[in-house]
Amino acid sequence: MRPPHRLSCGILVDAISQLRMYTIQEGKMAEWLDGWTRGVLPLRRKFGFRIDGAWIVPDGNRFIWILSYDGPDGFEARDAAYYDSPDRKSMTPDPGPLIEKSENWFVTAAIKNPRVE
């Protein structure tokens, strides 16, 4: 693991995390999940990303997930390498075209370990 990264606000973090919220085409959530779980999820892991969680919001056909990366080349560079890879470009089924709207935010944990009481 690389040393902690200092965010522009001065906070030190071990990994960069991004929350992604997608609106999926009406009636296509099952197809989306099939493509995401069979293609995107294992390929993201192969590229060193950690998937911190994934959720469905049935109202509005939303899919929300958080992915993190703590490698030496940084989140943005690794994300670009993922999208430029032959595996991503030839992914079948490719769930990307099922996304109607995509919103992304880099996020920082507000508490150190949410699983500890």
C-alpha angles and dihedrals in degrees: 000000000000123000117275116286120230113226120216089258090059098253117136116225133178095215137019112239129195127196112211124193120189130185106215123209114271111273094008102095094105090050090046092051092049092054094042096049095042098040118012099039098053093040092051089052091048088056091053100259120140118218106216095186145326128210140179123221103197094196104078095009093262128168116193127187141163123217127183136193130190102172126130096255095059133241099278095049093047092046090053090049089052093053092044094050121111089232092058094042091053098038113146120223092026108200093191097091089057091066112100096178133012127197123180133185132177106231137194125207113255091203128035102233115008092185095063117085 
